[in-house]
Amino acid sequence: MIFIHQPIAGPGHILLDRRPLELQDPIPDETVWLDMIRPTREEDLKVEAFMGISVPTREEMKDIEPSELLYVEDGARYMTGRVLSKVSDADEPGLAGITFILRGNRLVTVRYEEPQAFRMYTQRAGRSTGNGPSAAPSGETILAGLIETVIDRAADVLQLQGERIDRLSGKIFEEKADPSARNTALQDTLRALGRLGDLISKQRESLVSMERILLSLSATYRTTKAPRELREDVRSTLRDLQSLEEHATFLSSKIQFLLDATLGLVNLEQNNIIKLFSVMAVVFMPPTLIASIYGMNFKAMPELDWNFGYPMAVVMMVVAAVLPYVFFRWKKWL
Protein backbone atom coordinates (compact mmCIF):
# COMPACT_ATOMS: atom_id res chain seq x y z
CA MET A 1 0.00 0.00 0.00
CA ILE A 2 1.22 3.51 -0.84
CA PHE A 3 0.15 6.64 1.01
CA ILE A 4 0.98 10.00 -0.52
CA HIS A 5 1.34 13.23 1.46
CA GLN A 6 0.80 16.65 -0.01
CA PRO A 7 1.04 20.06 1.70
CA ILE A 8 -2.21 21.98 1.81
CA ALA A 9 -2.95 25.40 3.24
CA GLY A 10 -4.73 25.39 6.58
CA PRO A 11 -6.05 28.21 8.76
CA GLY A 12 -2.80 30.07 9.45
CA HIS A 13 -0.51 27.08 8.89
CA ILE A 14 0.40 24.26 6.50
CA LEU A 15 -1.18 20.82 6.81
CA LEU A 16 0.12 17.54 5.45
CA ASP A 17 -2.68 15.74 3.68
CA ARG A 18 -2.43 11.94 3.70
CA ARG A 19 -4.38 9.66 1.38
CA PRO A 20 -3.93 6.20 -0.17
CA LEU A 21 -2.84 5.89 -3.78
CA GLU A 22 -4.42 3.36 -6.07
CA LEU A 23 -2.08 1.45 -8.35
CA GLN A 24 -3.70 2.82 -11.52
CA ASP A 25 -3.62 6.45 -10.33
CA PRO A 26 -0.66 8.73 -11.20
CA ILE A 27 1.47 10.16 -8.41
CA PRO A 28 0.85 13.92 -8.09
CA ASP A 29 3.83 16.20 -8.58
CA GLU A 30 3.00 18.00 -5.32
CA THR A 31 3.74 14.85 -3.32
CA VAL A 32 6.51 15.36 -0.76
CA TRP A 33 6.28 12.01 1.06
CA LEU A 34 5.46 8.54 -0.24
CA ASP A 35 4.87 6.09 2.61
CA MET A 36 5.11 2.51 1.31
CA ILE A 37 3.65 -0.10 3.66
CA ARG A 38 4.23 -3.73 2.67
CA PRO A 39 4.54 -2.73 -0.99
CA THR A 40 3.98 -5.13 -3.86
CA ARG A 41 6.37 -5.45 -6.78
CA GLU A 42 4.02 -3.36 -8.94
CA GLU A 43 3.99 -0.59 -6.35
CA ASP A 44 7.80 -0.71 -6.15
CA LEU A 45 8.05 -0.25 -9.93
CA LYS A 46 5.57 2.64 -9.85
CA VAL A 47 7.54 4.55 -7.22
CA GLU A 48 10.87 3.72 -8.88
CA ALA A 49 9.65 5.15 -12.18
CA PHE A 50 8.34 8.33 -10.49
CA MET A 51 11.35 8.97 -8.23
CA GLY A 52 14.12 7.50 -10.37
CA ILE A 53 15.33 5.32 -7.50
CA SER A 54 15.64 1.64 -6.61
CA VAL A 55 13.34 0.56 -3.78
CA PRO A 56 15.14 -1.96 -1.52
CA THR A 57 13.56 -5.34 -0.84
CA ARG A 58 12.68 -6.62 2.61
CA GLU A 59 15.72 -8.89 2.62
CA GLU A 60 18.03 -5.99 1.76
CA MET A 61 16.56 -3.94 4.61
CA LYS A 62 17.56 -6.68 7.08
CA ASP A 63 21.26 -6.27 6.26
CA ILE A 64 23.23 -5.01 9.26
CA GLU A 65 26.38 -3.86 7.45
CA PRO A 66 26.74 -0.06 7.68
CA SER A 67 27.57 0.16 3.96
CA GLU A 68 24.20 -1.41 3.17
CA LEU A 69 22.25 0.76 5.61
CA LEU A 70 23.62 4.21 4.69
CA TYR A 71 24.60 4.94 1.10
CA VAL A 72 24.03 7.31 -1.83
CA GLU A 73 22.96 6.03 -5.22
CA ASP A 74 21.95 8.02 -8.31
CA GLY A 75 21.56 11.22 -6.31
CA ALA A 76 19.29 9.58 -3.71
CA ARG A 77 20.29 9.05 -0.09
CA TYR A 78 19.30 5.68 1.41
CA MET A 79 19.08 5.31 5.21
CA THR A 80 17.80 2.20 6.97
CA GLY A 81 17.00 2.16 10.67
CA ARG A 82 15.25 -0.15 13.08
CA VAL A 83 12.25 0.91 15.13
CA LEU A 84 10.54 -0.90 17.99
CA SER A 85 7.23 -2.26 16.77
CA LYS A 86 4.78 -5.13 17.12
CA VAL A 87 6.35 -7.41 14.52
CA SER A 88 3.81 -9.76 12.93
CA ASP A 89 1.35 -9.23 15.80
CA ALA A 90 3.75 -10.95 18.21
CA ASP A 91 3.15 -10.69 21.95
CA GLU A 92 6.48 -8.98 22.52
CA PRO A 93 7.61 -5.97 20.44
CA GLY A 94 10.36 -6.53 17.94
CA LEU A 95 12.57 -4.44 15.68
CA ALA A 96 11.11 -3.42 12.33
CA GLY A 97 13.41 -2.23 9.55
CA ILE A 98 12.48 1.06 7.89
CA THR A 99 14.23 2.58 4.90
CA PHE A 100 14.21 6.35 4.36
CA ILE A 101 15.03 7.53 0.82
CA LEU A 102 15.68 11.23 0.23
CA ARG A 103 15.83 12.55 -3.30
CA GLY A 104 15.43 16.23 -4.00
CA ASN A 105 12.49 17.61 -2.10
CA ARG A 106 10.76 14.25 -1.63
CA LEU A 107 10.95 11.48 0.95
CA VAL A 108 10.11 7.80 0.45
CA THR A 109 9.70 5.46 3.42
CA VAL A 110 9.59 1.68 2.96
CA ARG A 111 8.32 -0.43 5.84
CA TYR A 112 6.58 -3.71 6.53
CA GLU A 113 5.24 -2.98 10.01
CA GLU A 114 3.19 -0.26 11.72
CA PRO A 115 5.34 1.44 14.39
CA GLN A 116 3.43 3.62 16.80
CA ALA A 117 5.78 6.53 16.05
CA PHE A 118 4.60 6.72 12.42
CA ARG A 119 0.95 6.89 13.45
CA MET A 120 1.79 9.60 15.97
CA TYR A 121 3.63 11.68 13.36
CA THR A 122 0.98 11.39 10.65
CA GLN A 123 -1.73 12.45 13.12
CA ARG A 124 0.37 15.40 14.26
CA ALA A 125 1.30 16.41 10.71
CA GLY A 126 -2.34 16.25 9.67
CA ARG A 127 -3.07 18.97 12.21
CA SER A 128 -0.11 21.28 11.60
CA THR A 129 3.42 21.22 10.21
CA GLY A 130 4.40 24.83 10.71
CA ASN A 131 3.51 28.27 11.92
CA GLY A 132 2.89 29.99 8.62
CA PRO A 133 2.81 29.73 4.85
CA SER A 134 6.62 29.83 4.69
CA ALA A 135 6.87 26.63 6.71
CA ALA A 136 5.94 24.34 3.81
CA PRO A 137 7.08 20.77 4.54
CA SER A 138 9.80 19.10 2.53
CA GLY A 139 11.26 15.63 2.49
CA GLU A 140 14.08 16.71 4.82
CA THR A 141 11.77 18.32 7.39
CA ILE A 142 9.44 15.32 7.30
CA LEU A 143 12.40 12.97 7.85
CA ALA A 144 13.59 15.08 10.78
CA GLY A 145 10.07 15.06 12.22
CA LEU A 146 9.75 11.29 11.84
CA ILE A 147 13.07 10.63 13.58
CA GLU A 148 12.15 13.06 16.36
CA THR A 149 8.83 11.24 16.86
CA VAL A 150 10.64 7.88 16.96
CA ILE A 151 12.92 9.25 19.67
CA ASP A 152 9.97 10.72 21.62
CA ARG A 153 8.28 7.33 21.47
CA ALA A 154 11.51 5.66 22.65
CA ALA A 155 11.62 8.06 25.60
CA ASP A 156 8.05 7.06 26.55
CA VAL A 157 8.93 3.36 26.29
CA LEU A 158 12.05 3.74 28.43
CA GLN A 159 10.16 5.75 31.04
CA LEU A 160 7.48 3.05 31.23
CA GLN A 161 10.07 0.28 31.53
CA GLY A 162 11.90 2.27 34.23
CA GLU A 163 8.69 2.43 36.29
CA ARG A 164 8.20 -1.33 35.88
CA ILE A 165 11.77 -1.96 36.98
CA ASP A 166 11.21 0.16 40.10
CA ARG A 167 8.12 -1.86 40.99
CA LEU A 168 10.00 -5.13 40.48
CA SER A 169 12.84 -3.83 42.64
CA GLY A 170 10.40 -3.31 45.53
CA LYS A 171 9.02 -6.84 45.12
CA ILE A 172 12.46 -8.45 45.08
CA PHE A 173 13.49 -7.09 48.46
CA GLU A 174 10.03 -7.42 50.03
CA GLU A 175 9.80 -9.65 53.10
CA LYS A 176 7.52 -12.68 52.68
CA ALA A 177 6.75 -15.06 55.52
CA ASP A 178 5.61 -17.92 53.31
CA PRO A 179 8.67 -19.62 51.68
CA SER A 180 6.61 -21.12 48.85
CA ALA A 181 5.13 -17.71 47.99
CA ARG A 182 8.62 -16.19 48.12
CA ASN A 183 10.01 -18.81 45.71
CA THR A 184 7.14 -18.32 43.28
CA ALA A 185 7.57 -14.54 43.41
CA LEU A 186 11.29 -14.82 42.69
CA GLN A 187 10.67 -17.06 39.68
CA ASP A 188 8.07 -14.62 38.32
CA THR A 189 10.49 -11.75 38.90
CA LEU A 190 13.25 -13.50 36.97
CA ARG A 191 10.96 -13.97 33.98
CA ALA A 192 9.77 -10.35 34.15
CA LEU A 193 13.33 -9.03 34.35
CA GLY A 194 14.32 -11.15 31.38
CA ARG A 195 11.49 -9.69 29.28
CA LEU A 196 12.34 -6.14 30.34
CA GLY A 197 16.02 -6.64 29.59
CA ASP A 198 15.23 -7.97 26.12
CA LEU A 199 12.89 -5.04 25.40
CA ILE A 200 15.41 -2.43 26.55
CA SER A 201 18.20 -4.02 24.51
CA LYS A 202 15.97 -3.85 21.42
CA GLN A 203 15.14 -0.22 22.17
CA ARG A 204 18.82 0.59 22.54
CA GLU A 205 19.58 -1.10 19.23
CA SER A 206 16.89 1.04 17.64
CA LEU A 207 18.44 4.18 19.11
CA VAL A 208 21.86 3.22 17.78
CA SER A 209 20.47 2.80 14.27
CA MET A 210 18.73 6.18 14.49
CA GLU A 211 21.97 7.74 15.74
CA ARG A 212 23.80 6.49 12.65
CA ILE A 213 21.16 8.14 10.45
CA LEU A 214 21.36 11.44 12.34
CA LEU A 215 25.16 11.49 12.22
CA SER A 216 25.03 10.88 8.48
CA LEU A 217 22.46 13.64 8.02
CA SER A 218 24.45 16.05 10.18
CA ALA A 219 27.59 15.47 8.10
CA THR A 220 25.64 15.88 4.87
CA TYR A 221 23.91 19.09 5.97
CA ARG A 222 27.27 20.62 6.91
CA THR A 223 28.73 20.00 3.46
CA THR A 224 25.60 20.98 1.50
CA LYS A 225 24.98 24.15 3.54
CA ALA A 226 21.47 23.11 4.53
CA PRO A 227 19.24 25.68 6.29
CA ARG A 228 20.52 26.54 9.72
CA GLU A 229 17.21 25.71 11.39
CA LEU A 230 17.30 22.20 9.93
CA ARG A 231 20.90 21.66 11.07
CA GLU A 232 20.01 22.85 14.58
CA ASP A 233 17.02 20.48 14.69
CA VAL A 234 19.23 17.54 13.73
CA ARG A 235 21.85 18.43 16.34
CA SER A 236 19.21 18.88 19.04
CA THR A 237 17.58 15.57 18.16
CA LEU A 238 20.99 13.89 18.22
CA ARG A 239 21.69 15.23 21.73
CA ASP A 240 18.31 13.95 22.93
CA LEU A 241 19.01 10.55 21.38
CA GLN A 242 22.41 10.24 23.03
CA SER A 243 20.83 11.10 26.40
CA LEU A 244 18.29 8.33 25.86
CA GLU A 245 21.10 5.90 25.02
CA GLU A 246 22.74 6.71 28.34
CA HIS A 247 19.41 6.19 30.12
CA ALA A 248 18.91 2.85 28.34
CA THR A 249 22.41 1.80 29.43
CA PHE A 250 21.55 2.76 33.02
CA LEU A 251 18.34 0.71 32.90
CA SER A 252 20.26 -2.27 31.50
CA SER A 253 22.76 -2.00 34.36
CA LYS A 254 19.92 -1.81 36.87
CA ILE A 255 18.28 -4.89 35.39
CA GLN A 256 21.59 -6.73 35.63
CA PHE A 257 21.88 -5.74 39.31
CA LEU A 258 18.33 -6.93 40.01
CA LEU A 259 19.00 -10.18 38.17
CA ASP A 260 22.09 -10.77 40.30
CA ALA A 261 20.15 -9.91 43.46
CA THR A 262 17.28 -12.23 42.51
CA LEU A 263 19.63 -15.09 41.68
CA GLY A 264 21.42 -14.46 44.99
CA LEU A 265 18.12 -14.75 46.87
CA VAL A 266 17.27 -17.92 44.97
CA ASN A 267 20.67 -19.35 45.93
CA LEU A 268 20.03 -18.43 49.57
CA GLU A 269 16.73 -20.27 49.49
CA GLN A 270 18.41 -23.30 47.98
CA ASN A 271 21.21 -23.12 50.54
CA ASN A 272 18.65 -23.06 53.34
CA ILE A 273 17.09 -26.23 51.98
CA ILE A 274 20.49 -27.91 51.62
CA LYS A 275 21.40 -26.77 55.12
CA LEU A 276 18.23 -28.34 56.51
CA PHE A 277 19.06 -31.67 54.90
CA SER A 278 22.63 -31.45 56.17
CA VAL A 279 21.48 -30.77 59.73
CA MET A 280 18.98 -33.63 59.60
CA ALA A 281 21.71 -35.97 58.38
CA VAL A 282 24.04 -34.92 61.23
CA VAL A 283 21.23 -35.22 63.80
CA PHE A 284 20.39 -38.78 62.78
CA MET A 285 23.95 -40.01 62.34
CA PRO A 286 24.68 -40.73 66.06
CA PRO A 287 21.37 -42.60 66.61
CA THR A 288 22.08 -44.58 63.45
CA LEU A 289 25.53 -45.48 64.81
CA ILE A 290 24.03 -46.67 68.12
CA ALA A 291 21.33 -48.67 66.34
CA SER A 292 23.98 -50.22 64.07
CA ILE A 293 26.09 -51.29 67.03
CA TYR A 294 23.24 -52.96 68.87
CA GLY A 295 21.92 -54.49 65.67
CA MET A 296 25.05 -56.62 65.28
CA ASN A 297 24.60 -60.35 65.99
CA PHE A 298 27.39 -61.09 68.47
CA LYS A 299 27.02 -63.43 71.45
CA ALA A 300 29.41 -61.51 73.66
CA MET A 301 27.23 -58.40 74.07
CA PRO A 302 26.36 -57.91 77.77
CA GLU A 303 23.41 -55.64 77.03
CA LEU A 304 21.57 -58.39 75.12
CA ASP A 305 20.78 -60.26 78.35
CA TRP A 306 20.10 -57.11 80.36
CA ASN A 307 16.46 -56.27 81.05
CA PHE A 308 17.09 -52.54 80.63
CA GLY A 309 19.22 -52.92 77.47
CA TYR A 310 16.48 -51.91 75.04
CA PRO A 311 15.36 -48.79 76.99
CA MET A 312 18.98 -47.79 77.41
CA ALA A 313 19.63 -47.99 73.66
CA VAL A 314 16.50 -45.94 72.89
CA VAL A 315 17.47 -43.27 75.41
CA MET A 316 21.00 -43.15 74.01
CA MET A 317 19.64 -42.64 70.46
CA VAL A 318 17.32 -39.83 71.58
CA VAL A 319 20.10 -38.08 73.49
CA ALA A 320 22.49 -38.49 70.54
CA ALA A 321 19.92 -36.84 68.25
CA VAL A 322 19.06 -33.97 70.62
CA LEU A 323 22.65 -32.96 71.46
CA PRO A 324 23.66 -31.98 67.84
CA TYR A 325 20.41 -30.05 67.46
CA VAL A 326 21.03 -28.12 70.69
CA PHE A 327 24.61 -27.47 69.63
CA PHE A 328 23.52 -26.03 66.24
CA ARG A 329 20.97 -23.78 67.94
CA TRP A 330 23.59 -22.57 70.39
CA LYS A 331 25.94 -21.73 67.50
CA LYS A 332 23.00 -19.98 65.74
CA TRP A 333 23.45 -22.15 62.67
CA LEU A 334 19.69 -22.76 62.65
C-alpha positions as CSV (number, residue, x, y, z in Angstrom):
1,M,0.0,0.0,0.0
2,I,1.2,3.5,-0.8
3,F,0.2,6.6,1.0
4,I,1.0,10.0,-0.5
5,H,1.3,13.2,1.5
6,Q,0.8,16.7,0.0
7,P,1.0,20.1,1.7
8,I,-2.2,22.0,1.8
9,A,-3.0,25.4,3.2
10,G,-4.7,25.4,6.6
11,P,-6.0,28.2,8.8
12,G,-2.8,30.1,9.4
13,H,-0.5,27.1,8.9
14,I,0.4,24.3,6.5
15,L,-1.2,20.8,6.8
16,L,0.1,17.5,5.4
17,D,-2.7,15.7,3.7
18,R,-2.4,11.9,3.7
19,R,-4.4,9.7,1.4
20,P,-3.9,6.2,-0.2
21,L,-2.8,5.9,-3.8
22,E,-4.4,3.4,-6.1
23,L,-2.1,1.5,-8.4
24,Q,-3.7,2.8,-11.5
25,D,-3.6,6.5,-10.3
26,P,-0.7,8.7,-11.2
27,I,1.5,10.2,-8.4
28,P,0.8,13.9,-8.1
29,D,3.8,16.2,-8.6
30,E,3.0,18.0,-5.3
31,T,3.7,14.8,-3.3
32,V,6.5,15.4,-0.8
33,W,6.3,12.0,1.1
34,L,5.5,8.5,-0.2
35,D,4.9,6.1,2.6
36,M,5.1,2.5,1.3
37,I,3.6,-0.1,3.7
38,R,4.2,-3.7,2.7
39,P,4.5,-2.7,-1.0
40,T,4.0,-5.1,-3.9
41,R,6.4,-5.5,-6.8
42,E,4.0,-3.4,-8.9
43,E,4.0,-0.6,-6.3
44,D,7.8,-0.7,-6.2
45,L,8.0,-0.2,-9.9
46,K,5.6,2.6,-9.9
47,V,7.5,4.6,-7.2
48,E,10.9,3.7,-8.9
49,A,9.6,5.2,-12.2
50,F,8.3,8.3,-10.5
51,M,11.3,9.0,-8.2
52,G,14.1,7.5,-10.4
53,I,15.3,5.3,-7.5
54,S,15.6,1.6,-6.6
55,V,13.3,0.6,-3.8
56,P,15.1,-2.0,-1.5
57,T,13.6,-5.3,-0.8
58,R,12.7,-6.6,2.6
59,E,15.7,-8.9,2.6
60,E,18.0,-6.0,1.8
61,M,16.6,-3.9,4.6
62,K,17.6,-6.7,7.1
63,D,21.3,-6.3,6.3
64,I,23.2,-5.0,9.3
65,E,26.4,-3.9,7.5
66,P,26.7,-0.1,7.7
67,S,27.6,0.2,4.0
68,E,24.2,-1.4,3.2
69,L,22.3,0.8,5.6
70,L,23.6,4.2,4.7
71,Y,24.6,4.9,1.1
72,V,24.0,7.3,-1.8
73,E,23.0,6.0,-5.2
74,D,22.0,8.0,-8.3
75,G,21.6,11.2,-6.3
76,A,19.3,9.6,-3.7
77,R,20.3,9.1,-0.1
78,Y,19.3,5.7,1.4
79,M,19.1,5.3,5.2
80,T,17.8,2.2,7.0
81,G,17.0,2.2,10.7
82,R,15.2,-0.2,13.1
83,V,12.2,0.9,15.1
84,L,10.5,-0.9,18.0
85,S,7.2,-2.3,16.8
86,K,4.8,-5.1,17.1
87,V,6.3,-7.4,14.5
88,S,3.8,-9.8,12.9
89,D,1.3,-9.2,15.8
90,A,3.8,-10.9,18.2
91,D,3.2,-10.7,22.0
92,E,6.5,-9.0,22.5
93,P,7.6,-6.0,20.4
94,G,10.4,-6.5,17.9
95,L,12.6,-4.4,15.7
96,A,11.1,-3.4,12.3
97,G,13.4,-2.2,9.5
98,I,12.5,1.1,7.9
99,T,14.2,2.6,4.9
100,F,14.2,6.4,4.4
101,I,15.0,7.5,0.8
102,L,15.7,11.2,0.2
103,R,15.8,12.6,-3.3
104,G,15.4,16.2,-4.0
105,N,12.5,17.6,-2.1
106,R,10.8,14.2,-1.6
107,L,11.0,11.5,1.0
108,V,10.1,7.8,0.5
109,T,9.7,5.5,3.4
110,V,9.6,1.7,3.0
111,R,8.3,-0.4,5.8
112,Y,6.6,-3.7,6.5
113,E,5.2,-3.0,10.0
114,E,3.2,-0.3,11.7
115,P,5.3,1.4,14.4
116,Q,3.4,3.6,16.8
117,A,5.8,6.5,16.0
118,F,4.6,6.7,12.4
119,R,0.9,6.9,13.5
120,M,1.8,9.6,16.0
121,Y,3.6,11.7,13.4
122,T,1.0,11.4,10.7
123,Q,-1.7,12.4,13.1
124,R,0.4,15.4,14.3
125,A,1.3,16.4,10.7
126,G,-2.3,16.3,9.7
127,R,-3.1,19.0,12.2
128,S,-0.1,21.3,11.6
129,T,3.4,21.2,10.2
130,G,4.4,24.8,10.7
131,N,3.5,28.3,11.9
132,G,2.9,30.0,8.6
133,P,2.8,29.7,4.8
134,S,6.6,29.8,4.7
135,A,6.9,26.6,6.7
136,A,5.9,24.3,3.8
137,P,7.1,20.8,4.5
138,S,9.8,19.1,2.5
139,G,11.3,15.6,2.5
140,E,14.1,16.7,4.8
141,T,11.8,18.3,7.4
142,I,9.4,15.3,7.3
143,L,12.4,13.0,7.9
144,A,13.6,15.1,10.8
145,G,10.1,15.1,12.2
146,L,9.8,11.3,11.8
147,I,13.1,10.6,13.6
148,E,12.2,13.1,16.4
149,T,8.8,11.2,16.9
150,V,10.6,7.9,17.0
151,I,12.9,9.2,19.7
152,D,10.0,10.7,21.6
153,R,8.3,7.3,21.5
154,A,11.5,5.7,22.6
155,A,11.6,8.1,25.6
156,D,8.1,7.1,26.5
157,V,8.9,3.4,26.3
158,L,12.1,3.7,28.4
159,Q,10.2,5.7,31.0
160,L,7.5,3.0,31.2
161,Q,10.1,0.3,31.5
162,G,11.9,2.3,34.2
163,E,8.7,2.4,36.3
164,R,8.2,-1.3,35.9
165,I,11.8,-2.0,37.0
166,D,11.2,0.2,40.1
167,R,8.1,-1.9,41.0
168,L,10.0,-5.1,40.5
169,S,12.8,-3.8,42.6
170,G,10.4,-3.3,45.5
171,K,9.0,-6.8,45.1
172,I,12.5,-8.5,45.1
173,F,13.5,-7.1,48.5
174,E,10.0,-7.4,50.0
175,E,9.8,-9.7,53.1
176,K,7.5,-12.7,52.7
177,A,6.8,-15.1,55.5
178,D,5.6,-17.9,53.3
179,P,8.7,-19.6,51.7
180,S,6.6,-21.1,48.9
181,A,5.1,-17.7,48.0
182,R,8.6,-16.2,48.1
183,N,10.0,-18.8,45.7
184,T,7.1,-18.3,43.3
185,A,7.6,-14.5,43.4
186,L,11.3,-14.8,42.7
187,Q,10.7,-17.1,39.7
188,D,8.1,-14.6,38.3
189,T,10.5,-11.8,38.9
190,L,13.2,-13.5,37.0
191,R,11.0,-14.0,34.0
192,A,9.8,-10.4,34.1
193,L,13.3,-9.0,34.4
194,G,14.3,-11.2,31.4
195,R,11.5,-9.7,29.3
196,L,12.3,-6.1,30.3
197,G,16.0,-6.6,29.6
198,D,15.2,-8.0,26.1
199,L,12.9,-5.0,25.4
200,I,15.4,-2.4,26.6
201,S,18.2,-4.0,24.5
202,K,16.0,-3.8,21.4
203,Q,15.1,-0.2,22.2
204,R,18.8,0.6,22.5
205,E,19.6,-1.1,19.2
206,S,16.9,1.0,17.6
207,L,18.4,4.2,19.1
208,V,21.9,3.2,17.8
209,S,20.5,2.8,14.3
210,M,18.7,6.2,14.5
211,E,22.0,7.7,15.7
212,R,23.8,6.5,12.6
213,I,21.2,8.1,10.4
214,L,21.4,11.4,12.3
215,L,25.2,11.5,12.2
216,S,25.0,10.9,8.5
217,L,22.5,13.6,8.0
218,S,24.5,16.0,10.2
219,A,27.6,15.5,8.1
220,T,25.6,15.9,4.9
221,Y,23.9,19.1,6.0
222,R,27.3,20.6,6.9
223,T,28.7,20.0,3.5
224,T,25.6,21.0,1.5
225,K,25.0,24.2,3.5
226,A,21.5,23.1,4.5
227,P,19.2,25.7,6.3
228,R,20.5,26.5,9.7
229,E,17.2,25.7,11.4
230,L,17.3,22.2,9.9
231,R,20.9,21.7,11.1
232,E,20.0,22.9,14.6
233,D,17.0,20.5,14.7
234,V,19.2,17.5,13.7
235,R,21.9,18.4,16.3
236,S,19.2,18.9,19.0
237,T,17.6,15.6,18.2
238,L,21.0,13.9,18.2
239,R,21.7,15.2,21.7
240,D,18.3,13.9,22.9
241,L,19.0,10.5,21.4
242,Q,22.4,10.2,23.0
243,S,20.8,11.1,26.4
244,L,18.3,8.3,25.9
245,E,21.1,5.9,25.0
246,E,22.7,6.7,28.3
247,H,19.4,6.2,30.1
248,A,18.9,2.9,28.3
249,T,22.4,1.8,29.4
250,F,21.6,2.8,33.0
251,L,18.3,0.7,32.9
252,S,20.3,-2.3,31.5
253,S,22.8,-2.0,34.4
254,K,19.9,-1.8,36.9
255,I,18.3,-4.9,35.4
256,Q,21.6,-6.7,35.6
257,F,21.9,-5.7,39.3
258,L,18.3,-6.9,40.0
259,L,19.0,-10.2,38.2
260,D,22.1,-10.8,40.3
261,A,20.1,-9.9,43.5
262,T,17.3,-12.2,42.5
263,L,19.6,-15.1,41.7
264,G,21.4,-14.5,45.0
265,L,18.1,-14.7,46.9
266,V,17.3,-17.9,45.0
267,N,20.7,-19.4,45.9
268,L,20.0,-18.4,49.6
269,E,16.7,-20.3,49.5
270,Q,18.4,-23.3,48.0
271,N,21.2,-23.1,50.5
272,N,18.6,-23.1,53.3
273,I,17.1,-26.2,52.0
274,I,20.5,-27.9,51.6
275,K,21.4,-26.8,55.1
276,L,18.2,-28.3,56.5
277,F,19.1,-31.7,54.9
278,S,22.6,-31.5,56.2
279,V,21.5,-30.8,59.7
280,M,19.0,-33.6,59.6
281,A,21.7,-36.0,58.4
282,V,24.0,-34.9,61.2
283,V,21.2,-35.2,63.8
284,F,20.4,-38.8,62.8
285,M,23.9,-40.0,62.3
286,P,24.7,-40.7,66.1
287,P,21.4,-42.6,66.6
288,T,22.1,-44.6,63.5
289,L,25.5,-45.5,64.8
290,I,24.0,-46.7,68.1
291,A,21.3,-48.7,66.3
292,S,24.0,-50.2,64.1
293,I,26.1,-51.3,67.0
294,Y,23.2,-53.0,68.9
295,G,21.9,-54.5,65.7
296,M,25.1,-56.6,65.3
297,N,24.6,-60.4,66.0
298,F,27.4,-61.1,68.5
299,K,27.0,-63.4,71.5
300,A,29.4,-61.5,73.7
301,M,27.2,-58.4,74.1
302,P,26.4,-57.9,77.8
303,E,23.4,-55.6,77.0
304,L,21.6,-58.4,75.1
305,D,20.8,-60.3,78.4
306,W,20.1,-57.1,80.4
307,N,16.5,-56.3,81.1
308,F,17.1,-52.5,80.6
309,G,19.2,-52.9,77.5
310,Y,16.5,-51.9,75.0
311,P,15.4,-48.8,77.0
312,M,19.0,-47.8,77.4
313,A,19.6,-48.0,73.7
314,V,16.5,-45.9,72.9
315,V,17.5,-43.3,75.4
316,M,21.0,-43.1,74.0
317,M,19.6,-42.6,70.5
318,V,17.3,-39.8,71.6
319,V,20.1,-38.1,73.5
320,A,22.5,-38.5,70.5
321,A,19.9,-36.8,68.2
322,V,19.1,-34.0,70.6
323,L,22.6,-33.0,71.5
324,P,23.7,-32.0,67.8
325,Y,20.4,-30.1,67.5
326,V,21.0,-28.1,70.7
327,F,24.6,-27.5,69.6
328,F,23.5,-26.0,66.2
329,R,21.0,-23.8,67.9
330,W,23.6,-22.6,70.4
331,K,25.9,-21.7,67.5
332,K,23.0,-20.0,65.7
333,W,23.4,-22.1,62.7
334,L,19.7,-22.8,62.6
